[in-house]
Amino acid sequence: MNTPLLILIAGPYRSGTGGDPALVARNLERLEEAAAPIHRLGHVPMIGEWVALPVLRGLDGADAGGGDVMYETAHRLLQHCDAVLRLPGASAGADKDVEIARERGLPVYHSLDEIPAVRIA
């Protein structure tokens, strides 16, 4: 592979947390733990929450819609991604990301070991 991919890291964010902010933060940390290895392989890591959370904070209560903003942002982001890394754990949102990726014919990886490195010419 000669061109870096924009790889969406998909996995649990709010799932299984019961809304506990500490557990949500831990889930985000798990997603972010995959970012550096993807970068080391020569690709660009992306997490939907990196984009959606500032959007959500900038919306007022009337147009926020909570989870709708999170899902909508991920769906828009997937129009620009080249692949998805699906991390373990129950997550309806991550499952939807995988479904969209497959519909678009994008690779879906389930392990960092599956992601090919970029060859530098």
VEXROPA-565733 format. One record per residue: x, y, z of N, C-alpha, C, CB in turn; residue in one letter. Coordinates in steps of 0.02 Angstrom, whole numbers, plus 50000, padded with zeros to 5 digits. Glycine has a CB too. Layout:
REM residues N
+-------+-------+-------+-------+-------+-------+-------+-------+-------+-------+-------+-------+---------+
!    nX !    nY !    nZ !   caX !   caY !   caZ !    cX !    cY !    cZ !   cbX !   cbY !   cbZ ! residuo !
+-------+-------+-------+-------+-------+-------+-------+-------+-------+-------+-------+-------+---------+
!     X !     Y !     Z !     X !     Y !     Z !     X !     Y !     Z !     X !     Y !     Z !       a !
...
+-------+-------+-------+-------+-------+-------+-------+-------+-------+-------+-------+-------+---------+
REM end
This chain:
REM residues 121
+-------+-------+-------+-------+-------+-------+-------+-------+-------+-------+-------+-------+---------+
!    nX !    nY !    nZ !   caX !   caY !   caZ !    cX !    cY !    cZ !   cbX !   cbY !   cbZ ! residuo !
+-------+-------+-------+-------+-------+-------+-------+-------+-------+-------+-------+-------+---------+
! 50042 ! 49942 ! 50000 ! 50000 ! 50000 ! 50000 ! 50045 ! 50062 ! 50000 ! 49952 ! 50000 ! 50061 !       m !
! 50030 ! 50109 ! 49954 ! 50072 ! 50168 ! 49948 ! 50038 ! 50232 ! 49972 ! 50092 ! 50176 ! 49876 !       n !
! 49974 ! 50230 ! 49984 ! 49937 ! 50289 ! 50004 ! 49907 ! 50280 ! 50073 ! 49882 ! 50305 ! 49953 !       t !
! 49916 ! 50329 ! 50117 ! 49886 ! 50325 ! 50184 ! 49810 ! 50324 ! 50180 ! 49909 ! 50383 ! 50228 !       p !
! 49780 ! 50286 ! 50225 ! 49708 ! 50282 ! 50231 ! 49684 ! 50325 ! 50289 ! 49685 ! 50208 ! 50240 !       l !
! 49625 ! 50352 ! 50283 ! 49591 ! 50383 ! 50340 ! 49549 ! 50327 ! 50371 ! 49546 ! 50446 ! 50317 !       l !
! 49567 ! 50306 ! 50431 ! 49537 ! 50247 ! 50462 ! 49495 ! 50268 ! 50522 ! 49590 ! 50196 ! 50483 !       i !
! 49430 ! 50255 ! 50518 ! 49384 ! 50269 ! 50573 ! 49391 ! 50214 ! 50625 ! 49311 ! 50275 ! 50548 !       l !
! 49404 ! 50233 ! 50687 ! 49408 ! 50186 ! 50742 ! 49339 ! 50183 ! 50774 ! 49463 ! 50207 ! 50795 !       i !
! 49307 ! 50125 ! 50770 ! 49239 ! 50117 ! 50794 ! 49237 ! 50066 ! 50851 ! 49192 ! 50096 ! 50736 !       a !
! 49202 ! 50084 ! 50904 ! 49194 ! 50040 ! 50961 ! 49149 ! 50072 ! 51012 ! 49263 ! 50023 ! 50992 !       g !
! 49141 ! 50041 ! 51069 ! 49096 ! 50068 ! 51119 ! 49118 ! 50138 ! 51143 ! 49091 ! 50021 ! 51178 !       p !
! 49070 ! 50182 ! 51148 ! 49082 ! 50247 ! 51178 ! 49036 ! 50255 ! 51239 ! 49070 ! 50305 ! 51126 !       y !
! 48971 ! 50258 ! 51227 ! 48923 ! 50262 ! 51283 ! 48898 ! 50193 ! 51303 ! 48865 ! 50306 ! 51265 !       r !
! 48903 ! 50145 ! 51259 ! 48876 ! 50078 ! 51272 ! 48905 ! 50048 ! 51336 ! 48891 ! 50031 ! 51213 !       s !
! 48861 ! 50020 ! 51376 ! 48883 ! 49985 ! 51436 ! 48905 ! 50031 ! 51492 ! 48937 ! 49940 ! 51420 !       g !
! 48893 ! 50096 ! 51487 ! 48917 ! 50142 ! 51538 ! 48863 ! 50165 ! 51586 ! 48948 ! 50202 ! 51505 !       t !
! 48800 ! 50156 ! 51566 ! 48746 ! 50182 ! 51607 ! 48749 ! 50257 ! 51615 ! 48746 ! 50149 ! 51675 !       g !
! 48785 ! 50290 ! 51570 ! 48793 ! 50362 ! 51573 ! 48845 ! 50386 ! 51622 ! 48728 ! 50393 ! 51591 !       g !
! 48882 ! 50341 ! 51653 ! 48934 ! 50360 ! 51701 ! 48991 ! 50395 ! 51663 ! 48961 ! 50297 ! 51740 !       d !
! 49003 ! 50459 ! 51678 ! 49055 ! 50496 ! 51642 ! 49125 ! 50464 ! 51645 ! 49059 ! 50566 ! 51670 !       p !
! 49142 ! 50432 ! 51700 ! 49207 ! 50399 ! 51706 ! 49212 ! 50340 ! 51658 ! 49220 ! 50376 ! 51778 !       a !
! 49158 ! 50302 ! 51651 ! 49158 ! 50245 ! 51606 ! 49157 ! 50268 ! 51533 ! 49098 ! 50199 ! 51620 !       l !
! 49121 ! 50321 ! 51519 ! 49121 ! 50349 ! 51451 ! 49192 ! 50372 ! 51433 ! 49070 ! 50408 ! 51444 !       v !
! 49224 ! 50407 ! 51480 ! 49293 ! 50430 ! 51469 ! 49340 ! 50371 ! 51457 ! 49318 ! 50472 ! 51528 !       a !
! 49331 ! 50317 ! 51494 ! 49373 ! 50258 ! 51484 ! 49363 ! 50227 ! 51415 ! 49359 ! 50206 ! 51539 !       r !
! 49300 ! 50226 ! 51393 ! 49287 ! 50200 ! 51325 ! 49321 ! 50243 ! 51273 ! 49211 ! 50198 ! 51312 !       n !
! 49320 ! 50309 ! 51282 ! 49355 ! 50353 ! 51234 ! 49430 ! 50340 ! 51236 ! 49340 ! 50427 ! 51249 !       l !
! 49457 ! 50329 ! 51295 ! 49528 ! 50312 ! 51300 ! 49544 ! 50248 ! 51262 ! 49549 ! 50304 ! 51374 !       e !
! 49501 ! 50199 ! 51265 ! 49512 ! 50136 ! 51228 ! 49512 ! 50149 ! 51153 ! 49458 ! 50084 ! 51245 !       r !
! 49466 ! 50191 ! 51130 ! 49465 ! 50208 ! 51059 ! 49530 ! 50243 ! 51040 ! 49405 ! 50253 ! 51042 !       l !
! 49552 ! 50290 ! 51083 ! 49612 ! 50329 ! 51068 ! 49676 ! 50288 ! 51072 ! 49616 ! 50387 ! 51116 !       e !
! 49675 ! 50233 ! 51109 ! 49735 ! 50191 ! 51113 ! 49753 ! 50161 ! 51045 ! 49723 ! 50135 ! 51164 !       e !
! 49705 ! 50156 ! 51001 ! 49719 ! 50129 ! 50934 ! 49746 ! 50181 ! 50887 ! 49655 ! 50099 ! 50904 !       a !
! 49743 ! 50246 ! 50905 ! 49763 ! 50299 ! 50860 ! 49838 ! 50298 ! 50844 ! 49745 ! 50367 ! 50890 !       a !
! 49880 ! 50294 ! 50895 ! 49953 ! 50295 ! 50883 ! 49976 ! 50236 ! 50840 ! 49990 ! 50296 ! 50949 !       a !
! 49954 ! 50175 ! 50854 ! 49975 ! 50120 ! 50810 ! 49954 ! 50129 ! 50737 ! 49948 ! 50054 ! 50837 !       p !
! 49895 ! 50157 ! 50726 ! 49872 ! 50170 ! 50657 ! 49918 ! 50222 ! 50626 ! 49798 ! 50194 ! 50656 !       i !
! 49935 ! 50273 ! 50663 ! 49981 ! 50325 ! 50638 ! 50049 ! 50294 ! 50622 ! 49989 ! 50381 ! 50691 !       h !
! 50074 ! 50251 ! 50666 ! 50139 ! 50219 ! 50654 ! 50139 ! 50178 ! 50590 ! 50158 ! 50174 ! 50714 !       r !
! 50081 ! 50151 ! 50571 ! 50076 ! 50112 ! 50509 ! 50073 ! 50157 ! 50447 ! 50013 ! 50068 ! 50511 !       l !
! 50071 ! 50223 ! 50459 ! 50073 ! 50271 ! 50403 ! 50004 ! 50298 ! 50384 ! 50103 ! 50239 ! 50344 !       g !
! 49953 ! 50284 ! 50424 ! 49885 ! 50304 ! 50408 ! 49863 ! 50362 ! 50454 ! 49837 ! 50245 ! 50415 !       h !
! 49803 ! 50387 ! 50441 ! 49774 ! 50440 ! 50481 ! 49716 ! 50411 ! 50522 ! 49749 ! 50500 ! 50435 !       v !
! 49723 ! 50409 ! 50588 ! 49669 ! 50384 ! 50630 ! 49615 ! 50437 ! 50639 ! 49696 ! 50361 ! 50698 !       p !
! 49552 ! 50414 ! 50645 ! 49497 ! 50459 ! 50657 ! 49448 ! 50425 ! 50704 ! 49461 ! 50480 ! 50590 !       m !
! 49422 ! 50464 ! 50751 ! 49370 ! 50440 ! 50797 ! 49312 ! 50488 ! 50790 ! 49396 ! 50436 ! 50872 !       i !
! 49253 ! 50461 ! 50779 ! 49194 ! 50503 ! 50768 ! 49181 ! 50552 ! 50824 ! 49135 ! 50460 ! 50759 !       g !
! 49195 ! 50531 ! 50886 ! 49183 ! 50575 ! 50943 ! 49229 ! 50636 ! 50942 ! 49193 ! 50536 ! 51008 !       e !
! 49288 ! 50631 ! 50911 ! 49332 ! 50688 ! 50905 ! 49297 ! 50744 ! 50866 ! 49399 ! 50669 ! 50871 !       w !
! 49255 ! 50725 ! 50820 ! 49219 ! 50774 ! 50779 ! 49151 ! 50791 ! 50810 ! 49210 ! 50747 ! 50707 !       v !
! 49116 ! 50741 ! 50833 ! 49047 ! 50750 ! 50857 ! 49042 ! 50788 ! 50923 ! 49013 ! 50684 ! 50864 !       a !
! 49087 ! 50777 ! 50969 ! 49081 ! 50809 ! 51035 ! 49085 ! 50885 ! 51031 ! 49136 ! 50783 ! 51081 !       l !
! 49132 ! 50914 ! 50994 ! 49131 ! 50987 ! 50988 ! 49068 ! 51013 ! 50953 ! 49193 ! 51011 ! 50950 !       p !
! 49043 ! 50976 ! 50904 ! 48981 ! 50995 ! 50871 ! 48924 ! 50995 ! 50922 ! 48965 ! 50947 ! 50812 !       v !
! 48920 ! 50942 ! 50960 ! 48867 ! 50936 ! 51010 ! 48870 ! 50992 ! 51062 ! 48871 ! 50868 ! 51046 !       l !
! 48930 ! 51009 ! 51084 ! 48939 ! 51064 ! 51132 ! 48918 ! 51131 ! 51102 ! 49012 ! 51068 ! 51155 !       r !
! 48924 ! 51139 ! 51037 ! 48907 ! 51202 ! 51004 ! 48834 ! 51210 ! 50986 ! 48947 ! 51209 ! 50943 !       g !
! 48795 ! 51157 ! 50993 ! 48724 ! 51160 ! 50978 ! 48685 ! 51175 ! 51041 ! 48700 ! 51095 ! 50946 !       l !
! 48630 ! 51212 ! 51034 ! 48588 ! 51223 ! 51092 ! 48539 ! 51164 ! 51099 ! 48549 ! 51291 ! 51086 !       d !
! 48503 ! 51163 ! 51153 ! 48458 ! 51107 ! 51167 ! 48407 ! 51094 ! 51113 ! 48422 ! 51120 ! 51231 !       g !
! 48385 ! 51147 ! 51078 ! 48334 ! 51139 ! 51026 ! 48357 ! 51099 ! 50966 ! 48310 ! 51207 ! 51004 !       a !
! 48422 ! 51105 ! 50948 ! 48444 ! 51070 ! 50888 ! 48497 ! 51017 ! 50902 ! 48472 ! 51120 ! 50838 !       d !
! 48510 ! 51002 ! 50965 ! 48562 ! 50954 ! 50982 ! 48541 ! 50882 ! 50967 ! 48581 ! 50960 ! 51055 !       a !
! 48487 ! 50859 ! 50995 ! 48464 ! 50791 ! 50981 ! 48507 ! 50737 ! 51011 ! 48461 ! 50781 ! 50909 !       g !
! 48557 ! 50753 ! 51051 ! 48597 ! 50703 ! 51086 ! 48630 ! 50653 ! 51041 ! 48555 ! 50667 ! 51135 !       g !
! 48608 ! 50591 ! 51047 ! 48638 ! 50536 ! 51009 ! 48630 ! 50544 ! 50934 ! 48607 ! 50472 ! 51029 !       g !
! 48578 ! 50580 ! 50911 ! 48569 ! 50590 ! 50840 ! 48629 ! 50627 ! 50810 ! 48505 ! 50629 ! 50826 !       d !
! 48655 ! 50676 ! 50845 ! 48713 ! 50713 ! 50821 ! 48773 ! 50666 ! 50816 ! 48730 ! 50772 ! 50868 !       v !
! 48781 ! 50623 ! 50866 ! 48837 ! 50576 ! 50866 ! 48833 ! 50529 ! 50805 ! 48838 ! 50535 ! 50931 !       m !
! 48774 ! 50500 ! 50794 ! 48767 ! 50454 ! 50738 ! 48771 ! 50490 ! 50671 ! 48700 ! 50417 ! 50743 !       y !
! 48739 ! 50547 ! 50666 ! 48741 ! 50585 ! 50603 ! 48812 ! 50606 ! 50586 ! 48696 ! 50646 ! 50608 !       e !
! 48850 ! 50628 ! 50635 ! 48919 ! 50647 ! 50622 ! 48960 ! 50588 ! 50598 ! 48950 ! 50677 ! 50686 !       t !
! 48951 ! 50531 ! 50630 ! 48987 ! 50470 ! 50608 ! 48969 ! 50452 ! 50537 ! 48973 ! 50411 ! 50656 !       a !
! 48905 ! 50456 ! 50520 ! 48884 ! 50439 ! 50452 ! 48914 ! 50487 ! 50401 ! 48808 ! 50439 ! 50447 !       h !
! 48915 ! 50551 ! 50417 ! 48946 ! 50600 ! 50372 ! 49021 ! 50587 ! 50366 ! 48933 ! 50672 ! 50396 !       r !
! 49052 ! 50573 ! 50422 ! 49124 ! 50561 ! 50422 ! 49142 ! 50500 ! 50379 ! 49149 ! 50551 ! 50494 !       l !
! 49100 ! 50449 ! 50381 ! 49114 ! 50388 ! 50342 ! 49114 ! 50401 ! 50267 ! 49063 ! 50335 ! 50359 !       l !
! 49086 ! 50457 ! 50245 ! 49089 ! 50474 ! 50174 ! 49161 ! 50493 ! 50153 ! 49041 ! 50532 ! 50159 !       q !
! 49203 ! 50506 ! 50203 ! 49272 ! 50527 ! 50189 ! 49324 ! 50475 ! 50210 ! 49286 ! 50592 ! 50225 !       h !
! 49303 ! 50426 ! 50247 ! 49349 ! 50375 ! 50272 ! 49362 ! 50321 ! 50219 ! 49322 ! 50342 ! 50336 !       c !
! 49420 ! 50290 ! 50226 ! 49441 ! 50238 ! 50179 ! 49434 ! 50168 ! 50209 ! 49512 ! 50249 ! 50158 !       d !
! 49427 ! 50163 ! 50275 ! 49423 ! 50099 ! 50309 ! 49398 ! 50110 ! 50380 ! 49493 ! 50063 ! 50310 !       a !
! 49379 ! 50055 ! 50413 ! 49356 ! 50056 ! 50482 ! 49395 ! 50004 ! 50521 ! 49279 ! 50043 ! 50487 !       v !
! 49416 ! 50023 ! 50580 ! 49442 ! 49974 ! 50629 ! 49388 ! 49965 ! 50682 ! 49511 ! 49998 ! 50661 !       l !
! 49359 ! 49906 ! 50686 ! 49306 ! 49892 ! 50734 ! 49338 ! 49860 ! 50795 ! 49251 ! 49845 ! 50704 !       r !
! 49337 ! 49897 ! 50851 ! 49363 ! 49870 ! 50914 ! 49311 ! 49827 ! 50948 ! 49386 ! 49928 ! 50960 !       l !
! 49332 ! 49782 ! 50992 ! 49285 ! 49738 ! 51026 ! 49237 ! 49776 ! 51073 ! 49323 ! 49685 ! 51066 !       p !
! 49180 ! 49746 ! 51084 ! 49131 ! 49773 ! 51131 ! 49066 ! 49789 ! 51097 ! 49159 ! 49834 ! 51164 !       g !
! 49012 ! 49780 ! 51135 ! 48945 ! 49795 ! 51109 ! 48937 ! 49869 ! 51096 ! 48892 ! 49770 ! 51157 !       a !
! 48914 ! 49886 ! 51036 ! 48902 ! 49956 ! 51019 ! 48860 ! 49959 ! 50956 ! 48969 ! 49994 ! 51008 !       s !
! 48798 ! 49982 ! 50964 ! 48753 ! 49989 ! 50906 ! 48782 ! 50039 ! 50856 ! 48683 ! 50010 ! 50928 !       a !
! 48811 ! 50093 ! 50881 ! 48840 ! 50143 ! 50836 ! 48898 ! 50116 ! 50796 ! 48862 ! 50203 ! 50876 !       g !
! 48943 ! 50079 ! 50829 ! 49000 ! 50050 ! 50794 ! 48977 ! 49997 ! 50744 ! 49050 ! 50019 ! 50844 !       a !
! 48926 ! 49959 ! 50763 ! 48898 ! 49909 ! 50716 ! 48870 ! 49944 ! 50655 ! 48844 ! 49867 ! 50751 !       d !
! 48837 ! 50001 ! 50664 ! 48810 ! 50039 ! 50608 ! 48867 ! 50066 ! 50565 ! 48765 ! 50098 ! 50633 !       k !
! 48922 ! 50089 ! 50596 ! 48980 ! 50111 ! 50558 ! 49006 ! 50056 ! 50512 ! 49036 ! 50135 ! 50605 !       d !
! 49010 ! 49996 ! 50540 ! 49033 ! 49938 ! 50501 ! 48985 ! 49923 ! 50444 ! 49040 ! 49875 ! 50547 !       v !
! 48921 ! 49926 ! 50458 ! 48871 ! 49914 ! 50406 ! 48879 ! 49964 ! 50349 ! 48799 ! 49918 ! 50436 !       e !
! 48886 ! 50028 ! 50366 ! 48894 ! 50080 ! 50315 ! 48959 ! 50069 ! 50276 ! 48894 ! 50150 ! 50347 !       i !
! 49013 ! 50053 ! 50311 ! 49077 ! 50040 ! 50278 ! 49070 ! 49983 ! 50228 ! 49132 ! 50024 ! 50329 !       a !
! 49039 ! 49930 ! 50248 ! 49031 ! 49872 ! 50203 ! 48987 ! 49890 ! 50143 ! 49000 ! 49812 ! 50241 !       r !
! 48934 ! 49929 ! 50154 ! 48892 ! 49952 ! 50098 ! 48933 ! 49992 ! 50049 ! 48833 ! 49993 ! 50124 !       e !
! 48981 ! 50030 ! 50074 ! 49023 ! 50071 ! 50031 ! 49082 ! 50032 ! 50002 ! 49049 ! 50131 ! 50070 !       r !
! 49090 ! 49969 ! 50022 ! 49145 ! 49928 ! 49997 ! 49211 ! 49943 ! 50030 ! 49152 ! 49937 ! 49923 !       g !
! 49209 ! 49973 ! 50089 ! 49271 ! 49990 ! 50125 ! 49296 ! 49930 ! 50165 ! 49260 ! 50050 ! 50171 !       l !
! 49361 ! 49924 ! 50174 ! 49387 ! 49871 ! 50217 ! 49366 ! 49883 ! 50290 ! 49464 ! 49868 ! 50212 !       p !
! 49350 ! 49829 ! 50324 ! 49335 ! 49831 ! 50396 ! 49386 ! 49786 ! 50429 ! 49261 ! 49809 ! 50412 !       v !
! 49427 ! 49816 ! 50471 ! 49478 ! 49778 ! 50508 ! 49452 ! 49766 ! 50579 ! 49546 ! 49816 ! 50509 !       y !
! 49472 ! 49709 ! 50607 ! 49452 ! 49692 ! 50675 ! 49513 ! 49688 ! 50722 ! 49414 ! 49627 ! 50676 !       h !
! 49571 ! 49702 ! 50694 ! 49633 ! 49701 ! 50732 ! 49683 ! 49748 ! 50699 ! 49661 ! 49628 ! 50738 !       s !
! 49724 ! 49779 ! 50740 ! 49777 ! 49821 ! 50712 ! 49824 ! 49780 ! 50667 ! 49818 ! 49853 ! 50767 !       l !
! 49831 ! 49716 ! 50683 ! 49875 ! 49673 ! 50643 ! 49850 ! 49664 ! 50571 ! 49882 ! 49605 ! 50676 !       d !
! 49786 ! 49676 ! 50559 ! 49758 ! 49668 ! 50492 ! 49771 ! 49728 ! 50447 ! 49683 ! 49656 ! 50497 !       e !
! 49789 ! 49784 ! 50476 ! 49797 ! 49846 ! 50438 ! 49866 ! 49846 ! 50404 ! 49789 ! 49909 ! 50484 !       i !
! 49867 ! 49852 ! 50338 ! 49931 ! 49852 ! 50303 ! 49968 ! 49918 ! 50315 ! 49921 ! 49841 ! 50228 !       p !
! 50033 ! 49914 ! 50319 ! 50075 ! 49974 ! 50327 ! 50082 ! 50009 ! 50260 ! 50144 ! 49955 ! 50356 !       a !
! 50092 ! 50073 ! 50262 ! 50106 ! 50112 ! 50202 ! 50180 ! 50102 ! 50185 ! 50089 ! 50188 ! 50212 !       v !
! 50193 ! 50083 ! 50123 ! 50262 ! 50075 ! 50100 ! 50288 ! 50141 ! 50077 ! 50267 ! 50022 ! 50044 !       r !
! 50344 ! 50161 ! 50102 ! 50375 ! 50224 ! 50082 ! 50419 ! 50211 ! 50022 ! 50415 ! 50257 ! 50141 !       i !
! 50407 ! 50247 ! 49969 ! 50446 ! 50236 ! 49907 ! 50513 ! 50270 ! 49910 ! 50407 ! 50262 ! 49846 !       a !
+-------+-------+-------+-------+-------+-------+-------+-------+-------+-------+-------+-------+---------+
REM end
